[in-house]
Amino acid sequence: MKTKLRVAFAAAVTALCLAGCASNFGSEPAQDFGKYLALKPNVSSKAFVFETFGQPHDVLDLQASNESMWIYYSVSTHMSAATFVPIVGLFAGGNDMDTKIADFYFDKNGLFLKTETLSKSQYVNQWVAMGTAFGSNMAAGVTGKLWEMNDLVAMIEEWEGEQRVA
């Protein structure tokens, strides 16, 4: 009886630990192929797409083509099996990541024109991910942004000075 209780307890702890190793972000409807089949070009409206897929993550106004685009993201990550192997997991551990981006195009009247999707799967080693996040590339990117902001602030201040004079 004690052995069965220990096995059940160990199984429950393992299940709880593994359940925390997967994450899903973004729009789940973007992963459902059946929802795309309901869309009819030049018939379906923005309201129908909103009702079917929910709030878009990004909206772009494509002025050159007189269209608009709604973008949906969906990301699913889970730990790779190598992460759980003792010692090997220290070096080969990481995450498997599946990403899907769906772009919905609409005409000037708000009617659905077409959709484009991009799916990508990749493995990210935990050490490489940490090095990228905390490495010099991040600092260089922030420094570049600060210079851009300083230039922008200088331009605005110069323009405001000209407005006061005039």
Buried (B, 14 or more C-beta within 10 A) or exposed (E): EEEEEEEEEEEEEEEEEEEEEEEEEBBEBBBBEEBBEEBEEEEBEBEBBEEBBEEBBEEEEEEEEEBBBBBBBBBBBBBBEBBBEEEEBEEBBBBBBBBBBBBBBBBEEEBBBEBEBEEEEEEBBBEEEEEEEEEEEEEEEEEEEEEEEEEEEEEEEEEEEEEEEE
